Amino acid sequence: MSYTQSVSLALACSTRRLRAVLRPLALALGVLGLAAAGAQAQVRERVLDEQSFVLGNTLKVLLHEVGHALVDLWALPVLGREEDAADAFSVIYLLDTIESDADLSTEQMEQLDDALFVSAVSWLAFAEENDLEDTTLFADEHSLDMQRFFSHMCLLVGRNEDLYADWFVDFDIEDEALDIERCEELAVAQSEDWRYLLEVERDQSWKDQGKAGIKIDIDRGKTKQHRRYEAWLKDWAWLPYLEARLERDLKLPETLNMRFTDCDEANAFYDPETREVIMCYELMEVFEDLLEY
């Protein structure tokens, strides 16, 4: 399943609208900083370069596709859009990791916050490229990108208003744009639902079939730019961390492969036939292009 409706359009991200959105947000990236989980929100100088932007988005996308994998491997019922459920899983898993892993340093927690932030930046940028006159978007398996942006923000402030309310300023969102009380209710409900499913299914998987692993492959990039992403990924500390944490948390009934590769299209998807999450270098290219104007 493709990650977004309009990602192919972002490859040509030179439009005035896209630039207008990203210029102020790119400036925000240079000064964004969040306190450690549980502390009061505060802004400090924190420089996020293009590598941090690309890899932060990549982490969020990987977890989104893991959400699809869980639906398939555990035959989970999904009432509504599966894409929305996968979006929620990726945010909830990152937030739970920040809040529950006592071994994470403040810097590591901030890097996970960075991933949540740059993902919101990208949703907003993609939303600017949606052609709302194309009525097929309204019945697509994906919610509109602007809806995904606000759902993302709603989950964050619903889980921790003190920590994430300042992002309203970064994104120039009016306080009235989101019903915080409703967001809290939604965040609690969605978090509890995913935790319940993870607990029930992983215990059953462990009982019935034992522990299956997570396998990560990083293919050789075909272009100079893609080989740069390959080098980033091989040096990226979050990949072995993610592999170990997912193995511990999920205890899947079958091994789940994650592959970074050339696809000839800007995409990320879960393939149920091969039990594989595919992250295309071309999609990483899109994320980098968002900051090159």
Buried (B, 14 or more C-beta within 10 A) or exposed (E): BBBBBBBBBBBEBEBEEBBEBBEEBBEBBEEBBBBBBEEEBEBEEBEBEBBBBBBBBBBBBBBBBBBBBBBBBBEBEEEEEBBBBBBBBBBBBBBBBBBEBEEBEEEBBBBBBBBBBBBBBBBBBBBBBBEEEEEEBEEEEBBBBBBBBBBBBBBBBBBBBEBBBBBBEBBEBEEEEBEEEEBBEBBEEBBEBBEEBBEEBBEEBBEEEEBBBBBBEBEEBEEEBBEBBBEBBEEBEBBEBBBEBBBEBBBBBEBBBBBBBBBEEBBBBBBEEEBBBBBBBBBBBBBBBBBEB
